[in-house]
């Protein structure tokens, strides 16, 4: 078996099973509802791990296959798939669902994902913890309308194969500040309030509405999300499965710790949201 090794350096997420269990054990309790699709942030666990855990812990834990869709791909690029047989995590190797992957590659086209990228890898220890029997599809989708249709095909192929399939869409929201070359509302508290109450809020509203055109426009035109292709894939998957509107589970920013301590927001910060799509209403 060819196994993809960890590529992110220490600090992005815990390195031992004990540390992961300690971080996630509060989310082990049974839930009233489980979701086939979630959206989770992909910064380091120190910044967004609690919000990501809110999303990933909501997934149906009897899943056969978990599709983790990342991004950081502009329009015009093909889907990127991990070509290995498995992916290493601190909790052991997650086996790739090779049959499912090969059908997806044949239908969607694709290229091998040989690059270091946090959008998929950061989610895998949580996926391995909460979904211990699930095999994996590692996929990144470009920020273009076609990714909505790709999400539909993922759902349809999973159903045709008889897989109980769940999906994680990996994206962060507004990247604000000098580090990102995006400061339309200056700095300080007014900038943080604008990101929370306007820019991120408008993107979340578009996702809740399930409107792929609006999601893409607000992600790209308003710089409200870094991995719109992943979200579009989730919306397509949800539509093909006949799921209800997305539900916001948690929201925050990397500036929140400083704000809680009474300090001014940092010069640069990022927004994070956890969302879930449950069954039919």
N, C-alpha and C positions, 0 to 999 in steps of 0.2 A: 504493500500500500504506500503510495506517495502522499506524504502529509505536508501541508502548508504550515510552516512554522510561524510563531509569533513574530510580527514585524514592528509593532509599535514598541517604543522603549519603555522601561519601567517608569511608573508614575501615571500612565494613562489609566490603568486598571490594576487591581490586586494581582499578585503573582502566585498566591498559594490558595488551595481549596479552603483552608481555615479562614483566610481573610475574606474570601468571597462569601462564605456562609455567614460570617459575622455581619457583613454589609447587607445581605439580602434576607436574613432569617425573619425579619419583621414582616416580610411580604408573603410568607408561606401560608398564612391563614386562608381557609376556604373563602371563596367569594360568592356573592349571590348570583353573579352572572359572569360568563367567560366570553371572550371576544375572539373572532377569527382574524382580525386585522387591528394593528396598532401603529401609531406614529411615535417615535422616540428620538430624543436628542443624542448627539454623538460626540460631545466634548469629553474630556477626561472625567472619570467618576467623581473626582473631588468637586467638580463644577456642576455636572448635570446628572450624576449617577442616581440620585434620589428620584428625580423626575423620570428618567429612563426606566427605573424599576417600577414606578407606578404603571407605566404602559406595559412592559413586558410581562409583569406578574399577572396582568389581566388576561393573557392569552389562554386559550383552551389547552390545558396541560396534557390532554390525551392525543395531541397531534402526532401524526406520522412523519410529516415533513414541515420544516419551517423555512420559509423563503425570506431571507434578509436582503432587502434592497437598499443599497447605498446610492451615492450620487457623486457630486463634484465633477460631473461630465456635462459639457455644453452640448447644445443641439448639433446634430450632424455626425456625432460619434455613434458607433454601434453599442449594443449592450455588452457589458464586460462580465464574464463568468470566471470563477475560480476553476482551474482545470485539474486540480489535484483530486485524490480519492477521499481525502479527509483534511480537517483543519484542526491544529492543536489549540487547546485551551487549557487553563490551569486545572480544569476539572476532567481532563482527558480529551481524546480526539473525537470531534464531531464528524461522523461519516457523511460524505456527500451522497445525495440521492442521485446516483448516476443515470438511472433510467429516465427520471424526470428531467434532469439537466440536458441529456442528449436530445430529447424531444423538443425542449425549449430552444436549444441552439439551432436545431434544424428548422424550426418554424420562425424564430425571431431573428436569426443570424446572430453573430456575436464574435467577440475577440477574447483571448485569454487575459485575465486580470493578473498581471505579474507585478503590479505596482503596490507600493506602501500607501495605504489609504485608511483613515480611521473609521470611515462611515459604516463599514460592515464589521470589521474586526472588533470594534469597541462593544458591539452588542452581543458577541458570541458567548462570553462567560455567563451573562444573564440568561441567554437562550439555553445554554447547556444546563444551567441550574434549575430553571423552571420547566424545561421540556426535555427531561433526560432520555426519553425514548425516541425523540425526533431526529430524523436525518435532515441534512442541510442543503439548501440551494444558496450559494453566494453569488449575488448579482448586483451590478450597478447599472442604472438606467440614465440616459441623457435627458436634459431638461427640454423636452419637446412634446408636442401633442401626441405623437405616436406611442409614447410611454403609457398613456391611458389605455390604449388598445392592447398593449403588451400585458398590462395588468389583468385585463379581461381574459386573455389567453392563458395566463398562469392559472387562474381560477378554473377555467374550463378544462384544461389538461389535467389538473389535479383531480377534478371530479371524474373525468374519464378513466383515470388510472385507479380510482377507488381510494385515493389518498385523503386522509383527514389533514388538510393543509391549512397552515396559518401563516401570516405575513407580518413582518416588521418593516415599516418604512422609516428610514433613518435620515433625519434632517435637523439642522439647527435653524434658528430664525434670524432676525436682523443682526448683522455684524456692524456695530457702530463704533466710530472713533477714528483716531489718527492711524491706528494700526491697519485699518481697513479702507482708508481713504474715503470715508463716508460720514460727514458731519453736517447734515442739512439743518440741524437745530442747535448748533453750537456744542457746548459741553456742560457738564454738571447735571443738576437735578432735573432741569427742564428737558434736557436731552433724554434722560432716562425715562421720564414720564411720557414723552412723545413716542419712544420705542414701544413702551408697554401698552399705552392706551390708544395709539393710532396705528403704527406700522405693523407691529406683531398682531394686534387685535384684528386688523383688516385681513391679514393672511389667514388667521384662525377662522374668521367668519367665512372666508371663501372655501376652506377645507370642510367646515361644518356643512356648508351648502352643497358640497359635492360637485362643484362647478370646475371642471378641469381648465377651461379657458381662463377663468378668473384667477385660479390658483397660479397658473403659469405667468399671467400678466403681473400679478402682485409679487410673485417670487422674483421675477427677472426685472420687470419695469420699476418696481418699488424697492428692490433689493431686500425683500422680506424673508427670504429663505435661500439656503445655499445648495440644496439638493432637491429641486422641484421634481426631477424625474422620479425619485423614489415615492414622493407623495402622489404623483399622477398614477403610478403603478398601483398604489394602495386604493385610490379611488376607482380605478378600473376593476380591480379585484372585488371590491365591495359591491360595485354595481352588478357584476356578473353573478355574485352570490345573493343578490337581492337583500342586502343589509340596510339597516336604518342609517340615518345621518350620523356623522362622526360626533363623538362626545368628548369635550375637553375634560381631562382628568387632573391636570396640574400644569402650572405655568410658573416660570421664574426667569431670572437672568444671572449672568456671572457677576453682576454688580450687587446682587442682593446681600451678600455677607457684609460688605462695607456699609451699605445703607442701614442694615439692622444695627450696626455698631455706632451709628450716628455720624459716620465719616462721609465725605463727598464721594460720589460715584467715581470709579476709576476712569482714566482717559478713554479706554476702549473696553467694550463689553459685548456680550452675545445673548440673544434671547433663546429660551428653550420651552418646548411644550410637549406634553404627553396627551395623546388622544386615542380613543378606541372606537371601533365600529362593532356594535352588538348585533343580535339577530333581528329579524323582522319585528316591527312594532305591532 
